[in-house]
């Protein structure tokens, strides 16, 4: 059947479950990058004026669960990437794992219809739920790439970029 101007057909290319697996695959890889850092360098090392990787991870913490919580609850929250998540890499990894579980829980509460809904995340970033979720992944990839540069500069072999297991 052909579409007419008055008739709209929606085609789904990827399911919410497939998108979540894609996102969690990137999170598994980012976790490996965090693990690869020596303790001191995770918090203190930087190149070219960029932030230490721990500060980038704080930004990822500030986006994932708070953003999904806002999407699910439809209550606007303030973006805050300066919370204290601990002083050790182990504490950051523990938070990472807790957030991974929370992401899975929150994701199940987003109906497929909501993915095309326009929202203003953190009261300032307007787009569809889907475009905001895609930003979560893109931003994580961007910062993970910076982590790769740091690891290489520290003469540490980073995990393979395609290993999302």
C-alpha positions as CSV (number, residue, x, y, z in Angstrom):
1,X,0.0,0.0,0.0
2,X,1.4,3.4,-0.9
3,X,1.4,6.4,1.4
4,X,-0.7,9.4,0.7
5,X,-0.4,12.8,2.2
6,X,-3.2,11.9,4.7
7,X,-1.7,8.6,5.6
8,X,1.4,8.1,7.6
9,X,3.2,4.8,8.0
10,X,5.9,4.3,10.7
11,X,8.7,2.0,10.0
12,X,10.8,0.7,12.8
13,X,14.4,-0.1,12.0
14,X,15.6,-1.0,15.5
15,X,13.6,-2.1,18.6
16,X,14.0,-0.3,21.9
17,X,15.6,-3.6,23.3
18,X,18.1,-3.6,20.4
19,X,18.9,0.1,21.1
20,X,19.4,-0.6,24.8
21,X,21.8,-3.5,23.9
22,X,23.7,-1.2,21.6
23,X,24.0,1.4,24.4
24,X,24.9,-1.1,27.0
25,X,27.6,-2.5,24.7
26,X,29.2,1.0,24.6
27,X,28.9,1.2,28.4
28,X,30.7,-2.2,28.7
29,X,33.5,-0.9,26.5
30,X,33.7,2.4,28.4
31,X,33.9,0.4,31.7
32,X,37.0,-1.4,30.2
33,X,38.6,2.0,29.4
34,X,38.0,3.1,33.1
35,X,39.6,-0.2,34.3
36,X,42.6,0.3,32.0
37,X,43.6,3.6,33.7
38,X,46.1,3.5,36.6
39,X,44.5,4.9,39.7
40,X,46.4,8.2,39.9
41,X,46.1,9.0,36.2
42,X,42.4,8.3,36.2
43,X,42.0,11.3,38.4
44,X,44.9,13.5,37.5
45,X,46.2,12.9,34.0
46,X,45.2,15.2,31.1
47,X,46.5,16.2,27.7
48,X,46.2,19.5,25.9
49,X,44.0,21.1,28.6
50,X,41.3,18.4,28.5
51,X,39.8,17.3,31.8
52,X,41.0,14.1,33.6
53,X,39.1,11.0,32.5
54,X,37.4,10.8,35.9
55,X,35.8,14.2,35.2
56,X,34.5,13.0,31.8
57,X,33.0,9.9,33.6
58,X,31.3,12.3,36.0
59,X,29.6,13.9,33.0
60,X,28.5,10.5,31.8
61,X,27.1,9.8,35.2
62,X,25.2,13.1,35.2
63,X,23.6,12.3,31.8
64,X,22.6,8.6,31.8
65,X,20.5,7.8,34.9
66,X,19.4,11.4,35.6
67,X,18.4,11.8,31.9
68,X,16.5,8.5,31.8
69,X,14.9,9.3,35.1
70,X,13.7,12.6,33.7
71,X,12.4,10.9,30.5
72,X,10.5,8.3,32.6
73,X,9.1,10.7,35.3
74,X,8.6,13.7,32.9
75,X,9.9,15.8,35.8
76,X,12.7,18.2,34.8
77,X,15.9,18.0,36.8
78,X,19.0,20.2,36.8
79,X,22.1,18.9,35.0
80,X,24.9,18.5,37.5
81,X,28.2,16.9,36.5
82,X,30.1,18.0,39.7
83,X,28.7,15.5,42.2
84,X,31.1,13.5,44.3
85,X,31.3,9.8,43.2
86,X,34.2,8.9,45.4
87,X,37.9,9.2,45.4
88,X,38.9,5.8,44.0
89,X,38.6,4.1,40.7
90,X,36.8,1.2,42.4
91,X,34.1,3.6,43.7
92,X,33.6,4.9,40.1
93,X,33.3,1.4,38.8
94,X,30.8,0.5,41.5
95,X,28.7,3.5,40.5
96,X,29.1,2.6,36.8
97,X,27.7,-0.9,37.6
98,X,24.8,0.5,39.7
99,X,23.9,2.9,36.9
100,X,24.0,0.1,34.4
101,X,21.4,-1.8,36.3
102,X,19.3,1.4,36.8
103,X,19.4,2.1,33.1
104,X,18.0,-1.3,32.4
105,X,15.2,-0.7,34.9
106,X,14.4,2.8,33.6
107,X,14.5,1.8,29.9
108,X,11.7,-0.7,30.4
109,X,9.5,2.1,31.5
110,X,9.7,4.0,28.2
111,X,7.0,3.0,25.8
112,X,7.9,2.8,22.1
113,X,5.5,5.7,21.4
114,X,7.5,8.0,23.6
115,X,10.7,7.7,21.5
116,X,9.3,10.2,19.0
117,X,8.0,12.6,21.7
118,X,9.7,16.0,21.8
119,X,11.1,16.9,25.2
120,X,13.4,19.5,26.7
121,X,15.9,17.4,28.7
122,X,17.4,19.0,31.8
123,X,15.2,22.0,30.9
124,X,17.5,23.0,28.1
125,X,18.1,20.3,25.4
126,X,15.1,20.1,23.1
127,X,14.7,17.1,20.9
128,X,12.9,13.8,20.7
129,X,13.4,11.2,23.4
130,X,15.2,9.2,20.7
131,X,17.6,12.0,19.7
132,X,18.4,12.6,23.4
133,X,19.2,8.9,23.9
134,X,21.3,8.9,20.8
135,X,23.2,11.9,22.3
136,X,23.8,9.8,25.4
137,X,25.6,7.2,23.3
138,X,27.4,9.7,21.0
139,X,28.7,11.7,24.0
140,X,30.0,8.6,25.7
141,X,31.8,7.5,22.5
142,X,33.3,11.0,22.3
143,X,34.7,11.0,25.8
144,X,35.8,7.3,25.5
145,X,37.8,8.4,22.5
146,X,39.5,11.0,24.7
147,X,40.2,8.3,27.2
148,X,41.9,6.3,24.4
149,X,44.1,9.2,23.6
150,X,45.1,9.4,27.3
151,X,45.8,5.7,27.5
152,X,48.0,5.8,24.4
153,X,49.9,8.8,25.7
154,X,50.4,6.8,28.9
155,X,51.8,3.9,26.8
156,X,48.8,1.7,27.8
157,X,47.1,-0.4,25.1
158,X,43.4,0.5,25.2
159,X,40.7,-2.1,24.7
160,X,39.7,-2.8,21.1
161,X,37.2,-0.2,20.1
162,X,34.8,-2.9,18.8
163,X,34.9,-5.1,21.9
164,X,31.5,-4.4,23.4
165,X,31.2,-7.8,25.2
